[in-house]
Each structure stands twice: as structure tokens, then as C-alpha cells.
Amino acid sequence: MTDDATTPGSAAHQKIDTSVPHSARIWNYWLGGKDNYPVDEEAGDAYSAVFPGIVTVARSSRAFLRRNITHLVTEAGIGQFLDIGTGLPTVDNTHEVAQRLDPRTRIVYVDHDPMVLAHARALLTSTPEGATAYVDADLSDPDRILAAASETLDLTRPTALILSNILGHVADYEQARSIVTRLLEGLPSGSYLSINDGSRGTDAAYEQAQDAYNETGAVPYFLRPVDQITAFFDGLDLLAPGVVSVPFWRPDSGSPALEPIGEHGGLARKP
């Protein structure tokens, strides 16, 4: 744990508001986790009543991330990951996937959520050869994120930047693009950017459910047109098959018949 990282403990629990549904806890509920409260289950059930496919979206997002990490470690030779918008620990967290493939991998998780902070110890397990750290910082402060990450990662070496279902929380699109640009400026040539986010234009029921959720008082999440998600990769070398509905990004062999969902993502290399 770096000096800039916040030590998990009881102080974090004091900040947790269990009276309002919370996106990370609802996502955990959809993934079958236990780190949620009745208010989250109620909101999650209301959402899935409008759009039952949300569980598929959540699990497809996790599978997309696993396939990205597998490519980065085994084919691109990446040994460092900066995962921003970590969310609650669940199955196949970034360090678990990466360190299974290469025990020397180093990972920094970043989030600014007291619930995630309270569970950060589950994210800080590591192989003896590698390292993990947790930084309590907000996506809107990329300079602080890079400074804190540099205490665990060597940012003169290629690093994979992971932004999984986090940019939708930035309401202003140009601000979101500016954040991505600044984070990439702090990483050297040969680094990679992995993004996946909820998208518009694929499933009207998903859009209806998300718009209704945004009216509940919880932290809103904005679905974006696919061309806006694609533009986050401007100036980078997109890997095939480009920005696609996440089940179609290099699916595992033997996968069942694929259906497009309102979640798009891609992986690109910084020249």
C-alpha cells in the first residue's frame, strides 16, 4: 500500500450510505455477490424488471475484461496494470487474472468509493513476485492518480490502463475525453488502453431502465453512442476487431451463439 493509498478500515464504513442505492453494490448484486444492502437489491430488481438482460451485461463486461487482460499478459507482454474505477471485489479481479498468467504482474487499483475502500483488502492480495496497491482517488484528478500509481508501478514502462464501466459516470463527454487523454499522457509508448462502457443504440429496454435508474437519486451513469466510445481511442492503434459489443471481442473458442448487447469496448495500443 502506498502512502497515497488509504488504509481500509472502520472509517470507511462510517461514510457508507445504505439508504440510497449505489451502482457498485447493485453491480455486485447482479454478479451474485454479497456486498450489497436491501436498498441495492430493490433497485437492482426494479432495473432487471424493466431490463432482465442487465445480468448478462454485467457478466459479459467481466468476461470482456478477462479476455483483455489475458491478451495483454500472454501476447503483448504487459506486466503492469492501472485499473481505475475498480468496483467491489468479485470473481476474476484484474490482479487474479493477470497474476495467474504471470506472477510478477503489478497492479494498482483506483476508486473513490467508501464501500470499495472498506473491501480493499480483498484487492490487495498478491503473489510474492508481484504487487497490488489501492489508491483512494477520484477519476477527475488524473495527475494525483498517476503520481500515486508511480509509487507501485514504473510508469516509464508500458502499462495497461483499464477504464471499465467508469467513464459513463462522467456526465460531460468532453471532460471524459480530457481525463482519458491526460492519463495516457502519463504512460509511455507501448502502453494500452482498455475501455468498456454501456452504450446506446443496441437495446431500447436497457436505455429505458438506465434512464429510470438515473432518476432514483443514485449516482447516475450515462449510456453513450458507440461512436463516442470509439472516439476515446483516437490517436491509438485499435486492436482487431475494434470497438464492438463486448461479447464479440475475441470470444473464447466454443462460446455459444453471440448476441449484441448495449455494452461496447475495445483495446488499443499507444504508438
DRENDO-1510 file (C-alpha; in Angstrom, 1 decimal, always signed):
<recs>
REC; n; res; u; v; w
REC; 1; MET; +0.0; +0.0; +0.0 .
REC; 2; THR; +1.4; +3.4; -0.9 .
REC; 3; ASP; +1.4; +6.5; +1.2 .
REC; 4; ASP; -1.2; +8.0; -1.0 .
REC; 5; ALA; -3.4; +5.0; -0.7 .
REC; 6; THR; -5.9; +5.0; +2.1 .
REC; 7; THR; -5.8; +2.1; +4.6 .
REC; 8; PRO; -9.0; +0.2; +4.7 .
REC; 9; GLY; -10.8; +0.3; +8.0 .
REC; 10; SER; -13.7; +1.3; +10.1 .
REC; 11; ALA; -13.6; +4.9; +9.0 .
REC; 12; ALA; -14.6; +3.9; +5.5 .
REC; 13; HIS; -17.7; +2.2; +6.9 .
REC; 14; GLN; -18.8; +5.4; +8.6 .
REC; 15; LYS; -19.2; +7.1; +5.2 .
REC; 16; ILE; -21.3; +4.3; +3.6 .
REC; 17; ASP; -24.9; +5.5; +3.0 .
REC; 18; THR; -27.2; +2.4; +3.0 .
REC; 19; SER; -30.3; +4.5; +2.4 .
REC; 20; VAL; -29.6; +5.2; -1.2 .
REC; 21; PRO; -28.9; +2.6; -3.9 .
REC; 22; HIS; -25.3; +2.5; -5.1 .
REC; 23; SER; -24.1; +1.5; -8.5 .
REC; 24; ALA; -21.1; -0.6; -7.3 .
REC; 25; ARG; -23.2; -2.5; -4.8 .
REC; 26; ILE; -26.0; -3.1; -7.4 .
REC; 27; TRP; -23.4; -4.3; -9.9 .
REC; 28; ASN; -22.1; -6.7; -7.2 .
REC; 29; TYR; -25.7; -7.9; -6.6 .
REC; 30; TRP; -26.1; -8.6; -10.3 .
REC; 31; LEU; -22.9; -10.6; -10.4 .
REC; 32; GLY; -24.1; -12.7; -7.5 .
REC; 33; GLY; -22.0; -11.1; -4.8 .
REC; 34; LYS; -22.9; -10.4; -1.2 .
REC; 35; ASP; -21.6; -6.9; -0.7 .
REC; 36; ASN; -24.9; -5.1; -1.0 .
REC; 37; TYR; -27.9; -3.9; +1.0 .
REC; 38; PRO; -31.6; -4.3; +0.7 .
REC; 39; VAL; -31.9; -0.9; -1.0 .
REC; 40; ASP; -29.5; -2.1; -3.7 .
REC; 41; GLU; -31.3; -5.4; -4.2 .
REC; 42; GLU; -34.6; -3.4; -4.5 .
REC; 43; ALA; -33.1; -1.1; -7.1 .
REC; 44; GLY; -31.4; -3.9; -8.9 .
REC; 45; ASP; -34.7; -5.9; -9.1 .
REC; 46; ALA; -36.6; -2.9; -10.3 .
REC; 47; TYR; -34.0; -2.4; -13.0 .
REC; 48; SER; -34.0; -6.0; -14.1 .
REC; 49; ALA; -37.8; -6.0; -14.2 .
REC; 50; VAL; -37.5; -3.4; -17.0 .
REC; 51; PHE; -34.4; -4.9; -18.5 .
REC; 52; PRO; -33.7; -8.6; -17.5 .
REC; 53; GLY; -30.6; -8.6; -19.7 .
REC; 54; ILE; -28.7; -6.4; -17.2 .
REC; 55; VAL; -27.2; -9.5; -15.6 .
REC; 56; THR; -25.9; -10.6; -19.0 .
REC; 57; VAL; -24.4; -7.1; -19.4 .
REC; 58; ALA; -22.7; -7.3; -16.1 .
REC; 59; ARG; -21.2; -10.7; -16.7 .
REC; 60; SER; -20.3; -10.0; -20.3 .
REC; 61; SER; -18.4; -6.9; -19.1 .
REC; 62; ARG; -16.4; -9.0; -16.6 .
REC; 63; ALA; -15.7; -11.6; -19.3 .
REC; 64; PHE; -14.5; -8.9; -21.7 .
REC; 65; LEU; -12.1; -7.6; -19.1 .
REC; 66; ARG; -10.7; -11.1; -18.5 .
REC; 67; ARG; -10.1; -11.6; -22.2 .
REC; 68; ASN; -8.4; -8.2; -22.5 .
REC; 69; ILE; -6.1; -9.0; -19.6 .
REC; 70; THR; -5.2; -12.4; -21.0 .
REC; 71; HIS; -4.2; -10.9; -24.3 .
REC; 72; LEU; -2.2; -8.1; -22.6 .
REC; 73; VAL; -0.2; -10.5; -20.4 .
REC; 74; THR; +0.3; -13.5; -22.7 .
REC; 75; GLU; +0.6; -11.8; -26.1 .
REC; 76; ALA; +1.5; -8.1; -25.5 .
REC; 77; GLY; +3.9; -8.8; -22.6 .
REC; 78; ILE; +2.3; -6.3; -20.3 .
REC; 79; GLY; +3.3; -6.6; -16.7 .
REC; 80; GLN; +1.7; -3.5; -15.2 .
REC; 81; PHE; -2.0; -2.5; -14.8 .
REC; 82; LEU; -3.6; +0.7; -13.7 .
REC; 83; ASP; -7.3; -0.2; -13.1 .
REC; 84; ILE; -9.4; +2.9; -12.4 .
REC; 85; GLY; -13.0; +2.6; -11.2 .
REC; 86; THR; -12.2; -0.8; -9.6 .
REC; 87; GLY; -15.6; -1.5; -8.1 .
REC; 88; LEU; -16.3; -4.1; -5.4 .
REC; 89; PRO; -14.1; -7.2; -5.4 .
REC; 90; THR; -15.7; -10.1; -7.3 .
REC; 91; VAL; -14.7; -13.1; -9.4 .
REC; 92; ASP; -11.6; -12.6; -11.6 .
REC; 93; ASN; -10.4; -9.3; -10.4 .
REC; 94; THR; -7.6; -7.8; -12.5 .
REC; 95; HIS; -4.8; -9.0; -10.3 .
REC; 96; GLU; -6.2; -12.5; -10.1 .
REC; 97; VAL; -6.4; -12.9; -13.8 .
REC; 98; ALA; -3.0; -11.3; -14.5 .
REC; 99; GLN; -1.0; -13.0; -11.8 .
REC; 100; ARG; -2.4; -16.4; -12.7 .
REC; 101; LEU; -0.7; -15.8; -16.1 .
REC; 102; ASP; +2.4; -14.1; -14.8 .
REC; 103; PRO; +3.0; -14.0; -11.0 .
REC; 104; ARG; +5.3; -10.9; -11.5 .
REC; 105; THR; +2.5; -8.7; -12.6 .
REC; 106; ARG; +2.0; -5.4; -10.7 .
REC; 107; ILE; -1.5; -3.8; -10.3 .
REC; 108; VAL; -2.7; -0.5; -8.9 .
REC; 109; TYR; -6.5; -0.2; -8.3 .
REC; 110; VAL; -8.1; +3.2; -8.0 .
REC; 111; ASP; -11.5; +4.1; -6.7 .
REC; 112; HIS; -13.1; +6.9; -4.7 .
REC; 113; ASP; -15.9; +4.9; -3.0 .
REC; 114; PRO; -16.1; +4.2; +0.7 .
REC; 115; MET; -17.7; +0.8; +0.1 .
REC; 116; VAL; -14.9; -0.2; -2.2 .
REC; 117; LEU; -12.3; +1.2; +0.3 .
REC; 118; ALA; -13.9; -0.9; +3.0 .
REC; 119; HIS; -13.3; -4.0; +1.0 .
REC; 120; ALA; -9.9; -3.1; -0.4 .
REC; 121; ARG; -8.0; -5.7; +1.5 .
REC; 122; ALA; -9.6; -8.3; -0.8 .
REC; 123; LEU; -7.9; -6.4; -3.7 .
REC; 124; LEU; -4.5; -6.3; -2.1 .
REC; 125; THR; -3.6; -10.0; -2.1 .
REC; 126; SER; -0.7; -10.6; -4.4 .
REC; 127; THR; +1.8; -13.2; -5.4 .
REC; 128; PRO; +5.2; -12.8; -3.7 .
REC; 129; GLU; +6.7; -11.9; -7.1 .
REC; 130; GLY; +4.2; -9.2; -7.9 .
REC; 131; ALA; +2.4; -6.4; -6.2 .
REC; 132; THR; -1.0; -4.8; -5.7 .
REC; 133; ALA; -2.0; -1.5; -4.3 .
REC; 134; TYR; -5.2; +0.5; -3.8 .
REC; 135; VAL; -5.4; +4.3; -4.2 .
REC; 136; ASP; -8.3; +6.3; -2.9 .
REC; 137; ALA; -8.6; +8.9; -5.6 .
REC; 138; ASP; -11.2; +10.4; -8.0 .
REC; 139; LEU; -11.2; +9.9; -11.7 .
REC; 140; SER; -11.4; +13.6; -12.1 .
REC; 141; ASP; -7.9; +14.0; -10.7 .
REC; 142; PRO; -5.7; +12.1; -13.2 .
REC; 143; ASP; -2.5; +13.8; -12.1 .
REC; 144; ARG; -2.9; +12.6; -8.5 .
REC; 145; ILE; -3.8; +9.1; -9.8 .
REC; 146; LEU; -0.6; +9.0; -11.9 .
REC; 147; ALA; +1.5; +10.3; -9.0 .
REC; 148; ALA; +0.2; +7.7; -6.6 .
REC; 149; ALA; +0.4; +4.8; -9.1 .
REC; 150; SER; +4.0; +5.6; -9.8 .
REC; 151; GLU; +4.8; +4.5; -6.2 .
REC; 152; THR; +4.0; +0.9; -7.2 .
REC; 153; LEU; +4.3; +0.9; -11.0 .
REC; 154; ASP; +7.2; +2.0; -13.1 .
REC; 155; LEU; +5.4; +4.4; -15.5 .
REC; 156; THR; +8.4; +4.6; -17.8 .
REC; 157; ARG; +7.5; +1.0; -18.8 .
REC; 158; PRO; +4.4; +0.1; -20.9 .
REC; 159; THR; +1.3; -0.1; -18.7 .
REC; 160; ALA; -2.3; -1.1; -19.3 .
REC; 161; LEU; -4.8; +1.5; -18.4 .
REC; 162; ILE; -8.2; -0.1; -17.6 .
REC; 163; LEU; -11.4; +2.0; -17.5 .
REC; 164; SER; -14.2; -0.5; -17.2 .
REC; 165; ASN; -17.7; +1.0; -16.9 .
REC; 166; ILE; -16.4; +4.2; -15.2 .
REC; 167; LEU; -16.5; +6.8; -17.9 .
REC; 168; GLY; -20.3; +6.7; -18.0 .
REC; 169; HIS; -20.2; +8.3; -14.6 .
REC; 170; VAL; -18.6; +11.4; -16.1 .
REC; 171; ALA; -21.6; +13.4; -17.4 .
REC; 172; ASP; -19.7; +15.8; -19.6 .
REC; 173; TYR; -18.3; +13.9; -22.6 .
REC; 174; GLU; -15.5; +16.4; -23.3 .
REC; 175; GLN; -14.4; +16.1; -19.7 .
REC; 176; ALA; -14.4; +12.3; -20.0 .
REC; 177; ARG; -12.2; +12.6; -23.1 .
REC; 178; SER; -9.9; +15.0; -21.4 .
REC; 179; ILE; -9.4; +12.6; -18.5 .
REC; 180; VAL; -8.5; +9.8; -20.8 .
REC; 181; THR; -6.1; +12.0; -22.7 .
REC; 182; ARG; -4.3; +13.1; -19.5 .
REC; 183; LEU; -4.0; +9.6; -18.2 .
REC; 184; LEU; -2.5; +8.4; -21.4 .
REC; 185; GLU; -0.1; +11.3; -21.5 .
REC; 186; GLY; +1.4; +9.9; -18.3 .
REC; 187; LEU; +2.1; +6.5; -19.9 .
REC; 188; PRO; +4.8; +5.6; -22.4 .
REC; 189; SER; +4.7; +4.3; -25.9 .
REC; 190; GLY; +3.7; +0.7; -25.9 .
REC; 191; SER; +1.1; +1.1; -23.2 .
REC; 192; TYR; -2.5; +0.0; -23.8 .
REC; 193; LEU; -6.0; +1.4; -23.1 .
REC; 194; SER; -8.9; -0.9; -22.3 .
REC; 195; ILE; -12.4; +0.7; -22.2 .
REC; 196; ASN; -15.8; -0.8; -22.0 .
REC; 197; ASP; -19.0; +1.2; -21.2 .
REC; 198; GLY; -22.7; +1.0; -21.6 .
REC; 199; SER; -23.9; +2.1; -25.0 .
REC; 200; ARG; -26.9; +3.5; -26.7 .
REC; 201; GLY; -28.4; +2.2; -30.0 .
REC; 202; THR; -28.5; -1.5; -29.3 .
REC; 203; ASP; -31.2; -2.2; -26.7 .
REC; 204; ALA; -34.1; +0.3; -26.1 .
REC; 205; ALA; -35.1; -1.6; -22.9 .
REC; 206; TYR; -31.6; -1.1; -21.5 .
REC; 207; GLU; -31.7; +2.6; -22.2 .
REC; 208; GLN; -35.2; +2.9; -20.6 .
REC; 209; ALA; -34.0; +1.1; -17.4 .
REC; 210; GLN; -30.8; +3.1; -17.1 .
REC; 211; ASP; -32.7; +6.4; -17.6 .
REC; 212; ALA; -35.1; +5.4; -14.9 .
REC; 213; TYR; -32.3; +4.4; -12.6 .
REC; 214; ASN; -30.6; +7.8; -13.1 .
REC; 215; GLU; -33.8; +9.4; -11.6 .
REC; 216; THR; -33.6; +7.4; -8.3 .
REC; 217; GLY; -31.1; +9.7; -6.6 .
REC; 218; ALA; -28.2; +7.3; -7.0 .
REC; 219; VAL; -25.0; +8.4; -8.8 .
REC; 220; PRO; -26.1; +8.5; -12.4 .
REC; 221; TYR; -24.5; +6.5; -15.2 .
REC; 222; PHE; -24.8; +7.8; -18.8 .
REC; 223; LEU; -25.0; +5.4; -21.7 .
REC; 224; ARG; -23.2; +6.8; -24.8 .
REC; 225; PRO; -23.5; +6.3; -28.5 .
REC; 226; VAL; -20.9; +3.8; -29.8 .
REC; 227; ASP; -19.1; +6.5; -31.9 .
REC; 228; GLN; -18.4; +8.4; -28.7 .
REC; 229; ILE; -17.0; +5.3; -27.0 .
REC; 230; THR; -14.9; +4.7; -30.1 .
REC; 231; ALA; -13.5; +8.3; -30.0 .
REC; 232; PHE; -11.9; +7.6; -26.7 .
REC; 233; PHE; -9.3; +5.7; -28.7 .
REC; 234; ASP; -8.5; +8.5; -31.1 .
REC; 235; GLY; -4.7; +8.5; -31.8 .
REC; 236; LEU; -4.2; +5.0; -30.7 .
REC; 237; ASP; -3.8; +1.7; -32.6 .
REC; 238; LEU; -7.0; -0.2; -32.1 .
REC; 239; LEU; -6.6; -4.0; -32.0 .
REC; 240; ALA; -9.0; -6.1; -34.1 .
REC; 241; PRO; -12.0; -6.3; -34.0 .
REC; 242; GLY; -12.1; -2.7; -32.9 .
REC; 243; VAL; -14.8; -1.3; -30.7 .
REC; 244; VAL; -17.6; -3.9; -30.7 .
REC; 245; SER; -20.4; -5.1; -28.4 .
REC; 246; VAL; -18.3; -6.9; -25.8 .
REC; 247; PRO; -19.4; -10.5; -26.4 .
REC; 248; PHE; -17.9; -10.1; -29.9 .
REC; 249; TRP; -14.4; -9.0; -28.7 .
REC; 250; ARG; -12.3; -12.1; -29.3 .
REC; 251; PRO; -14.8; -14.6; -27.8 .
REC; 252; ASP; -13.5; -17.8; -26.3 .
REC; 253; SER; -13.5; -20.8; -28.6 .
REC; 254; GLY; -16.6; -22.8; -28.1 .
REC; 255; SER; -18.7; -19.9; -27.0 .
REC; 256; PRO; -22.4; -20.2; -27.6 .
REC; 257; ALA; -24.1; -18.1; -30.3 .
REC; 258; LEU; -23.5; -14.5; -29.5 .
REC; 259; GLU; -26.0; -11.7; -29.3 .
REC; 260; PRO; -25.1; -8.0; -29.3 .
REC; 261; ILE; -25.7; -6.1; -26.0 .
REC; 262; GLY; -25.6; -2.5; -25.1 .
REC; 263; GLU; -22.1; -2.6; -23.8 .
REC; 264; HIS; -19.2; -1.8; -26.2 .
REC; 265; GLY; -15.5; -1.9; -25.7 .
REC; 266; GLY; -12.1; -2.2; -27.2 .
REC; 267; LEU; -8.4; -2.4; -26.6 .
REC; 268; ALA; -5.8; -0.2; -28.2 .
REC; 269; ARG; -2.0; +0.4; -28.1 .
REC; 270; LYS; -0.3; +3.8; -27.7 .
REC; 271; PRO; +2.1; +4.3; -30.5 .
</recs>
